[in-house]
Every structure is written in C-alpha cells, then in structure tokens.
Amino acid sequence: MAKKTRLFMALVGPPPKEVLYVTPPLGLMYIAAWLRERFDLEIRLVNQRVEKWSSERLAKEIVAFDADIVALGCMTPSAYALPTITRGVREGLPKALIVLGGPHVAAFREEALAATFADLAVAGEGEIAMEHIVRAWLDNGDMTGIPAVIRKEPDGTVTTNPGALPIIEELDSLPMPAYDLIDQRRYRWCHSMTAVPYRNYMALFSSRGCPYGCMYCHNVFGRKFRAHSPERIVEEIKQCIRIYNINEIEFVDDCFNLDKKRVMAYADLLLREVGPIKTSFPNAIRGDLIDDDTAKALAQTGLYYSALSMESGTPRIQKLIGKNLDIPKFLEGVELFAKNGVFTVGYNMLGFPTETLDEMEQTVRLASESYLHIASFFKVTPFPGTRLLDYVREHCPEKIKPLAFEEMEYSLINANVSDVPDDIFDKYVKKAYYKFYLRPDRIYRIVRDYPGLWKLPLYNIALAKRIWNRFM
C-alpha cells in the first residue's frame, strides 16, 4: 500500500520575550480541515510558540516526519526564522515542496519567498490556493498554472503567476477547523490581557474581511465582509464544549459586529441552545457600531472583555487613515459596554503622517476621559504591504528609517512618521500612559471591574512589564 501524502504544517514563531499568550493556529487549522475533505493526507500541525523549539529543531522534526509538502505560516516578527528552517528542510528533504503563507507573505510577497529556501508562497486566504498546490503536486508538479501563487524559478528568480484565485464566499461551506490536530490543553493563556491566568478556552473566527480599508492594515482577507451564520457559530461552540469541555471563547474577527442582525440572532440562539459562556473580543470590535441593543445582548451571552480601537481622536486623522470612525458614537459604545459589565480595553495609535502634537493630545485626552478601563498607545509603523507605507514613501520619504521587524513585538518597534520631532514624540508616548493611568477614578474602576479580583496582581505584573519595555 502506498503511503499517504504527508503534509507538515507549522506556525512559525519562537515566543517573544514579552508576550505571555499563545492562541490556536486557526488559519492552518482551517486549511488542514479543507484539505482533508479533498485528499488522503497524513497531516501534522505544530505551533512553534507552544513547542518552544528552536528553528533547527523544527526543521529536524519536519525531516523526521518525512514530509512531502511543508506549509509554514508566520507573522513578520517571526520571519527571521524562515531561512534557517527552510534551509534545514531543503537539506534533509531535497524533494519536499515548501510553501510559505500568513501575514508576512501578504506584506512582503515576492521578497518573503526570495529570502528563503522555499518553493512557493501564498498571499491571502490559503484554502483554495493550497488545494490547487496539493492537486498539482499529486499530478505533475507543475505550479505555473495556479493563479496568484508566488513561485521560485529553477534559476532562483521569483515570479507571481497571473490571475487571482476566488475567495470563499460562503464561510459556512468551510469545515470545522481541525481542532483534533492540536492539543487544546496547551492553549490555556488567552489572548486577552485580562486573562493572564490559566483558562480553558477556544479561539474562533466567525467572519472574514473588513470593508473599512484602514491605511495601516494588511487586510489579509480582503475588503468584502463574509460571515458564518449564527447557526454555524453556535454549532462550533457546542462542539468545542462537547469535545474539549471549554468554558470560555474568544472571537478573533476583524469586524465581528458589522452586521447587527447577525449579532442579535447569534446572541438569541446562543442563549437558547447553550446559555451564557464567558466571551472576549481581544482583537477589538467596531466601537461606533455598538448600540444599547447589541451591548445588552452581548453582555447577556457572557461578554466580559472587549478591546475597542479608536486609533485617533481627531476627525482629520480618521479621514486620512481611512478608518472614518464616528468618534462620539465610539465613546458612547465604550460607555455602553462598560455600564453593561464589560471590561473595556482601548487601542490607540500615535504618530500618523502629518499628525501634530495637538492632535495626539486630543487622542490621549479622549481616551483618558472615556469609560475605557485600560489602554495602549502604539507608535504608528509603516509596515510593508500597507497603504501607509505607500503614503509615507510619497509624501514624507525622509521619515522612513531602517526598521527591524524581526524578533520583537509590534509595540516595541521604534518609528515616527509624524510631524513631531523624535525626542518630543518619544516623551509624549510615555506621557500618554501616565496621563491615562494616573487617574484615581480609573484606578478605582479597574479594581472594581477587573474580571476576577484575585487575578489583578498577575495582570499588574504583566502590564508593568509591557509599559517598562516600551519605555526602555
């Protein structure tokens, strides 16, 4: 009997020193489930951040598995490991097909592939692309006819195939992520900063795509919003409870609450078929779309934590960056969540192109006076593959400095593309934290509302470490 085709999938990412959490590799889990419905594959899936393997060790594990196809996904801060891993795999398995994917490829595209010993790269959704790649590998190995796939020619040059692959329009057509390929017990540290202690949870995607087109975003899933039905979401939650006995979920969507009707239907169905379950939105939801109905409905389902992204508190900057947030409605949404028992976390960005110190001050003032419990103030960074970098190159190229994205958490990257001098800008980012946190009313509300008061010291340690690292 011929052996099954062996596919080794790995989420590349040695754990950064600062970050305590890891989340299930949902992107790879969706792809694995999609491929298993179509091919007879033996799949092994690993998360380097969970295994805490060196790049050399990961390459050896892939070789020991005798993989026919190797799929590696990663974020840009982990991309420094790809040359070492792919070189080790190429030396040990010279005939293996090595494919790259994930946000790093979406940002750097041809450059991401050229810097490694891999054969192919996929920018964007991976299910259909990987189906075509596996089918071609099983047939004759010719990858030239797969639209939009980035490939390396025999002479080492990199090219992108013409055309585009379709996106998955009906998300309910996706099989459940391949939860069986991970050890769920090893994912006990939630994405949420409040969830520092051990948790029995599962991360879920309920939608893909975001129509807003913010200039700083990679927009991996495109501008078209596509969503699972309430029935599919609740069924997946029920499966996770039944098989893994989870007691908490976190949604990692880009725009969970874009469709109010879907949100309300989901809340109603969850309460009828499951009941309340602890829920968090660590990636943030659209704050200016929160109204009294959705706030109450989500709180009743068990929502206890939500991040909300204001980014900038000035209408001019909102228009410039393409987020076009209704700031008064955002602040009202924060208040509605807070008054319904949701611990609120604000994400803000300082230092957009042309932004003045007065405009930064307005962002910090609004955040400080809001109902947010905690907040972060990130330095605007023009990542490759974003309209922000294109804008900086066109309008203020002198602001681009060599930025080392490798081996660091995004918030530690030191960039300044604003109109404010570097020394003043750096001091003001530090001042933003002081101004936000050194308020008696905020300290009181954090202590009063923190989910599980006994865990607050652990959170304080984590928060202090994050702030110290950013300052230093």
C-alpha distance (Angstrom), angle and dihedral (degrees) to the residues before:
residue distance angle dihedral
M1 . . .
A2 3.79 . .
K3 3.77 114.7 .
K4 3.77 120.1 -108.3
T5 3.75 118.0 -101.2
R6 3.79 105.2 -94.4
L7 3.78 118.1 -137.2
F8 3.79 119.3 -173.0
M9 3.79 114.2 -164.4
A10 3.79 121.6 -170.8
L11 3.77 134.9 178.1
V12 3.79 102.3 -145.0
G13 3.77 115.9 -143.7
P14 3.80 127.7 115.8
P15 3.81 103.2 -148.8
P16 3.82 112.5 -90.4
K17 3.78 113.5 -123.8
E18 3.78 94.0 -117.7
V19 3.81 104.0 44.6
L20 3.79 118.5 82.6
Y21 3.77 100.6 -175.7
V22 3.78 136.8 75.7
T23 3.77 126.3 -171.8
P24 3.81 129.8 -156.7
P25 3.84 112.7 -86.0
L26 3.79 93.6 -111.6
G27 3.80 95.5 170.9
L28 3.79 92.7 58.7
M29 3.80 91.4 40.4
Y30 3.82 91.1 56.6
I31 3.82 91.7 47.8
A32 3.81 92.2 47.8
A33 3.79 91.9 51.3
W34 3.81 91.5 47.3
L35 3.82 92.6 50.8
R36 3.81 94.6 45.9
E37 3.80 89.5 59.2
R38 3.81 89.6 57.5
F39 3.80 108.0 32.0
D40 3.79 140.6 36.7
L41 3.80 97.0 -113.9
E42 3.76 136.7 161.0
I43 3.81 103.6 -145.4
R44 3.76 130.6 -169.2
L45 3.79 118.1 -173.2
V46 3.79 124.7 -168.1
N47 3.78 135.8 174.4
Q48 3.79 111.3 -146.3
R49 3.80 91.3 -155.9
V50 3.79 89.9 58.8
E51 3.80 96.6 41.5
K52 3.82 91.8 44.0
W53 3.79 89.1 -146.1
S54 3.77 123.8 161.3
S55 3.79 116.9 -118.2
E56 3.78 89.4 -105.6
R57 3.80 91.4 52.5
L58 3.80 92.3 49.8
A59 3.81 90.8 51.9
K60 3.81 90.2 50.6
E61 3.81 91.3 50.8
I62 3.80 90.2 52.3
V63 3.80 91.2 49.7
A64 3.81 91.7 47.0
F65 3.81 89.3 53.3
D66 3.83 86.8 56.0
A67 3.79 89.4 -134.3
D68 3.79 120.3 -161.6
I69 3.80 92.9 -166.5
V70 3.80 125.8 24.8
A71 3.81 120.4 -163.6
L72 3.80 117.1 -168.7
G73 3.79 123.9 -174.3
C74 3.78 126.7 -176.2
M75 3.77 149.5 154.8
T76 3.78 118.9 -113.5
P77 3.84 95.7 -102.8
S78 3.82 87.6 61.9
A79 3.80 97.0 43.7
Y80 3.81 92.4 95.9
A81 3.83 86.4 76.8
L82 3.81 96.1 57.0
P83 3.85 98.3 82.2
T84 3.81 91.7 52.5
I85 3.80 94.2 45.3
T86 3.80 96.0 45.2
R87 3.79 92.5 45.0
G88 3.81 90.7 53.1
V89 3.79 91.7 48.3
R90 3.79 93.0 46.5
E91 3.79 91.8 51.3
G92 3.80 93.1 47.3
L93 3.81 98.4 37.5
P94 3.81 107.2 26.6
K95 3.82 93.1 173.3
A96 3.82 96.9 47.4
L97 3.79 119.6 113.5
I98 3.82 110.8 -125.8
V99 3.81 117.9 -159.3
L100 3.82 127.6 -174.9
G101 3.80 127.2 -155.5
G102 3.77 144.7 148.6
P103 3.80 134.0 83.8
H104 3.80 92.9 -44.9
V105 3.79 91.9 61.8
A106 3.81 90.6 43.6
A107 3.81 87.9 56.7
F108 3.81 103.0 38.9
R109 3.83 101.5 24.0
E110 3.85 110.6 172.8
E111 3.79 91.7 14.1
A112 3.80 90.7 56.8
L113 3.79 91.7 56.6
A114 3.81 96.2 40.9
A115 3.80 91.9 58.2
T116 3.83 92.8 59.8
F117 3.80 143.4 51.2
A118 3.81 91.8 -111.5
D119 3.80 124.6 121.9
L120 3.80 104.0 -145.2
A121 3.80 141.6 17.0
V122 3.79 132.4 -160.1
A123 3.81 121.8 -154.1
G124 3.79 113.5 -160.0
E125 3.80 131.2 -1.4
G126 3.76 111.2 14.7
E127 3.81 108.7 -162.2
I128 3.81 100.9 81.4
A129 3.81 93.4 33.8
M130 3.81 92.5 52.5
E131 3.81 90.6 46.2
H132 3.81 89.5 57.0
I133 3.80 91.6 44.6
V134 3.81 94.3 50.8
R135 3.81 91.3 45.2
A136 3.80 91.6 50.8
W137 3.80 91.7 46.6
L138 3.82 90.8 52.1
D139 3.81 90.7 47.2
N140 3.79 112.8 43.3
G141 3.78 105.9 -40.0
D142 3.81 94.3 -112.2
M143 3.81 108.9 143.0
T144 3.80 97.2 172.4
G145 3.79 94.2 96.9
I146 3.82 98.0 54.6
P147 3.82 108.0 104.1
A148 3.81 119.1 -121.4
V149 3.81 95.3 -0.4
I150 3.80 114.4 139.4
R151 3.80 111.2 -135.8
K152 3.75 141.4 176.7
E153 3.80 118.2 -122.4
P154 3.82 121.3 -137.1
D155 3.81 89.5 -101.3
G156 3.82 91.1 54.6
T157 3.78 98.5 -105.1
V158 3.80 116.6 134.1
T159 3.78 124.3 -132.1
T160 3.79 137.5 170.8
N161 3.78 118.9 -131.4
P162 3.81 113.8 -121.9
G163 3.77 121.9 -107.5
A164 3.78 133.6 34.5
L165 3.78 134.5 -94.8
P166 3.80 118.2 -127.8
I167 3.76 120.3 -105.0
I168 3.78 121.1 -125.7
E169 3.78 102.5 -94.4
E170 3.81 98.3 -175.9
L171 3.79 107.3 49.9
D172 3.80 91.4 -171.3
S173 3.82 86.6 68.8
L174 3.81 87.8 69.5
P175 3.80 114.9 96.5
M176 3.77 118.0 -122.9
P177 3.82 110.6 -79.3
A178 3.80 112.9 -90.5
Y179 3.79 95.4 -98.8
D180 3.80 89.9 163.2
L181 3.81 90.4 68.9
I182 3.81 93.1 66.1
D183 3.77 133.1 57.2
Q184 3.78 99.8 -120.3
R185 3.81 91.1 -164.2
R186 3.80 89.2 69.7
Y187 3.80 92.1 61.0
R188 3.77 99.2 72.1
W189 3.79 101.0 126.9
C190 3.78 108.5 81.6
H191 3.79 124.7 -140.0
S192 3.79 88.4 -120.8
M193 3.79 113.4 96.8
T194 3.78 88.7 -139.0
A195 3.76 90.6 59.0
V196 3.77 97.6 69.5
P197 3.81 94.6 136.6
Y198 3.77 125.8 70.9
R199 3.82 115.2 -65.2
N200 3.80 134.9 -179.8
Y201 3.79 99.2 -138.0
M202 3.78 145.4 133.5
A203 3.81 130.0 -142.5
L204 3.80 118.1 -133.0
F205 3.80 138.3 -168.3
S206 3.79 112.6 -148.6
S207 3.81 98.5 169.8
R208 3.78 145.1 15.1
G209 3.77 131.8 -147.9
C210 3.78 134.4 33.2
P211 3.81 124.6 -137.0
Y212 3.81 97.3 -155.9
G213 3.80 100.7 81.3
C214 3.81 100.6 -152.9
M215 3.79 109.1 -163.1
Y216 3.82 94.2 -128.3
C217 3.82 95.0 53.0
H218 3.80 127.5 96.7
N219 3.80 90.2 -148.1
V220 3.82 93.5 -154.3
F221 3.82 94.4 177.9
G222 3.80 97.3 45.4
R223 3.78 134.1 -117.6
K224 3.81 97.2 -71.7
F225 3.80 113.2 95.6
R226 3.80 113.3 -134.9
A227 3.75 124.1 174.7
H228 3.77 145.0 -173.6
S229 3.77 114.1 -114.5
P230 3.81 118.4 -107.4
E231 3.81 87.5 -109.8
R232 3.79 92.7 56.6
I233 3.82 93.2 46.2
V234 3.80 92.9 51.0
E235 3.81 91.7 45.0
E236 3.81 90.5 53.9
I237 3.80 91.0 49.0
K238 3.81 90.1 49.9
Q239 3.79 90.3 50.5
C240 3.81 92.0 50.9
I241 3.81 90.5 49.5
R242 3.80 93.1 46.3
I243 3.81 97.7 46.3
Y244 3.81 103.1 28.7
N245 3.79 102.2 23.9
I246 3.80 91.6 -131.4
N247 3.79 120.3 176.0
E248 3.81 99.8 -168.5
I249 3.79 138.9 44.5
E250 3.78 133.9 -166.3
F251 3.79 124.7 -162.1
V252 3.80 115.0 -142.8
D253 3.81 96.8 -171.4
D254 3.78 122.4 137.4
C255 3.79 93.4 -135.3
F256 3.81 112.0 10.0
N257 3.81 96.2 161.5
L258 3.81 100.6 46.3
D259 3.82 91.2 110.9
K260 3.82 110.3 49.9
K261 3.79 93.1 -170.7
R262 3.83 90.5 57.2
V263 3.81 91.8 47.2
M264 3.80 92.5 52.0
A265 3.82 92.9 44.9
Y266 3.81 90.7 49.5
A267 3.81 92.1 50.0
D268 3.79 92.3 49.1
L269 3.81 94.0 47.2
L270 3.81 94.1 45.2
L271 3.81 92.3 52.2
R272 3.81 91.5 48.4
E273 3.81 98.0 45.9
V274 3.81 104.8 27.1
G275 3.77 110.8 8.2
P276 3.80 126.4 -137.7
I277 3.80 116.2 -24.7
K278 3.79 126.8 -179.4
T279 3.80 107.0 -93.4
S280 3.79 135.7 -176.9
F281 3.80 137.8 -178.0
P282 3.82 103.8 -153.1
N283 3.82 94.4 167.1
A284 3.81 91.8 56.3
I285 3.77 131.0 -114.0
R286 3.80 129.7 -127.0
G287 3.80 102.9 -77.5
D288 3.80 98.0 -164.7
L289 3.82 90.6 58.3
I290 3.80 93.2 59.7
D291 3.78 113.9 106.8
D292 3.78 133.1 169.2
D293 3.81 93.2 -88.5
T294 3.81 96.8 52.0
A295 3.79 93.6 41.3
K296 3.80 92.3 54.0
A297 3.81 93.8 41.5
L298 3.81 94.5 50.8
A299 3.80 91.9 44.1
Q300 3.81 88.9 53.7
T301 3.81 90.6 53.6
G302 3.80 89.7 58.2
L303 3.80 103.2 -90.6
Y304 3.79 106.6 162.7
Y305 3.82 103.5 156.1
S306 3.78 133.7 36.8
A307 3.76 136.0 166.9
L308 3.80 115.9 -143.7
S309 3.79 122.9 -166.3
M310 3.77 119.3 -143.8
E311 3.82 93.9 157.6
S312 3.82 93.3 178.4
G313 3.78 131.7 20.5
T314 3.81 95.7 -152.8
P315 3.82 125.3 86.1
R316 3.82 91.7 -142.0
I317 3.78 93.0 58.1
Q318 3.82 91.2 42.2
K319 3.79 88.6 57.7
L320 3.80 93.0 44.0
I321 3.79 94.4 53.0
G322 3.80 94.8 42.8
K323 3.80 96.7 -122.5
N324 3.82 92.3 110.5
L325 3.78 92.8 -168.9
D326 3.80 117.0 -176.5
I327 3.81 95.0 -126.7
P328 3.84 98.7 -163.5
K329 3.82 90.4 49.1
F330 3.80 89.8 47.0
L331 3.78 91.7 54.6
E332 3.80 89.3 46.8
G333 3.80 89.7 51.4
V334 3.80 91.0 52.2
E335 3.79 89.7 51.3
L336 3.82 92.6 48.7
F337 3.79 91.4 51.9
A338 3.80 93.2 46.3
K339 3.81 92.8 48.6
N340 3.80 89.6 50.6
G341 3.79 92.0 56.7
V342 3.81 99.6 -96.0
F343 3.79 117.0 141.0
T344 3.80 103.5 -130.4
V345 3.80 127.1 -147.5
G346 3.80 122.1 -171.2
Y347 3.79 126.5 -148.2
N348 3.80 115.0 -158.6
M349 3.79 134.3 172.0
L350 3.79 127.2 -149.0
G351 3.79 127.6 -165.9
F352 3.80 108.2 40.6
P353 3.82 116.7 168.5
T354 3.82 111.1 -75.9
E355 3.83 90.8 7.9
T356 3.77 114.0 144.9
L357 3.77 129.8 -148.5
D358 3.82 89.8 -108.0
E359 3.79 90.4 56.1
M360 3.80 91.2 49.5
E361 3.79 87.9 49.5
Q362 3.79 89.9 55.2
T363 3.81 91.0 53.1
V364 3.80 92.1 50.2
R365 3.79 93.0 44.2
L366 3.80 93.8 51.4
A367 3.79 92.0 46.3
S368 3.82 91.4 47.6
E369 3.78 93.6 49.1
S370 3.81 93.9 44.5
Y371 3.81 130.5 92.7
L372 3.79 91.2 -102.8
H373 3.78 112.7 131.3
I374 3.80 97.0 -156.9
A375 3.80 134.3 2.4
S376 3.77 144.6 -171.4
F377 3.80 126.6 -146.0
F378 3.79 110.0 -154.9
K379 3.77 125.9 -167.2
V380 3.80 111.0 -117.2
T381 3.80 108.6 -109.1
P382 3.83 124.0 -168.7
F383 3.78 100.3 -136.8
P384 3.81 119.3 -166.7
G385 3.77 113.5 -97.5
T386 3.80 94.6 35.2
R387 3.80 132.2 108.0
L388 3.79 86.6 -125.9
L389 3.79 91.6 68.3
D390 3.80 90.4 46.7
Y391 3.80 89.8 52.0
V392 3.80 93.3 49.1
R393 3.80 91.5 48.5
E394 3.78 90.7 52.0
H395 3.80 102.5 39.3
C396 3.78 107.1 25.5
P397 3.82 110.5 11.2
E398 3.80 90.2 160.6
K399 3.82 87.4 70.3
I400 3.81 93.2 64.5
K401 3.76 111.2 98.7
P402 3.78 128.6 173.0
L403 3.79 103.8 -79.0
A404 3.78 120.1 -162.6
F405 3.80 105.8 -148.1
E406 3.79 94.4 173.3
E407 3.79 125.6 106.4
M408 3.78 97.1 -1.0
E409 3.75 139.2 99.5
Y410 3.80 112.5 -109.4
S411 3.79 94.4 -113.3
L412 3.80 90.6 60.5
I413 3.81 96.2 59.0
N414 3.80 108.0 111.8
A415 3.79 109.0 -137.8
N416 3.80 135.4 145.7
V417 3.80 120.8 -176.3
S418 3.82 95.0 156.1
D419 3.80 129.2 103.2
V420 3.81 91.1 -105.6
P421 3.84 118.7 100.2
D422 3.81 114.6 -106.2
D423 3.80 97.7 -112.9
I424 3.80 93.6 49.0
F425 3.81 91.7 43.6
D426 3.81 93.7 52.0
K427 3.79 91.6 49.6
Y428 3.77 91.9 48.4
V429 3.81 94.0 52.6
K430 3.80 87.9 55.4
K431 3.78 90.6 45.9
A432 3.82 89.8 53.7
Y433 3.79 90.6 64.4
Y434 3.79 92.9 48.1
K435 3.77 92.1 48.6
F436 3.79 92.8 48.5
Y437 3.79 100.2 44.8
L438 3.81 103.6 32.6
R439 3.78 93.8 77.1
P440 3.81 119.1 110.9
D441 3.81 91.9 -144.8
R442 3.82 91.6 54.3
I443 3.79 93.9 46.9
Y444 3.80 88.6 49.9
R445 3.82 92.9 50.4
I446 3.81 92.9 47.2
V447 3.80 90.9 53.0
R448 3.81 92.0 42.8
D449 3.81 98.2 46.1
Y450 3.79 105.4 29.5
P451 3.83 108.2 126.5
G452 3.78 101.8 -110.5
L453 3.78 109.3 4.3
W454 3.81 92.7 -148.3
K455 3.85 88.5 65.3
L456 3.80 94.7 54.5
P457 3.84 95.6 93.6
L458 3.80 89.6 56.1
Y459 3.77 90.7 50.3
N460 3.80 91.9 47.7
I461 3.80 90.1 55.0
A462 3.81 91.5 50.9
L463 3.81 92.9 45.8
A464 3.80 93.0 47.7
K465 3.79 90.3 51.3
R466 3.82 92.1 50.8
I467 3.78 93.3 49.4
W468 3.80 92.9 44.5
N469 3.81 91.6 51.4
R470 3.80 91.5 50.3
F471 3.79 92.8 48.5
M472 3.78 93.8 46.8
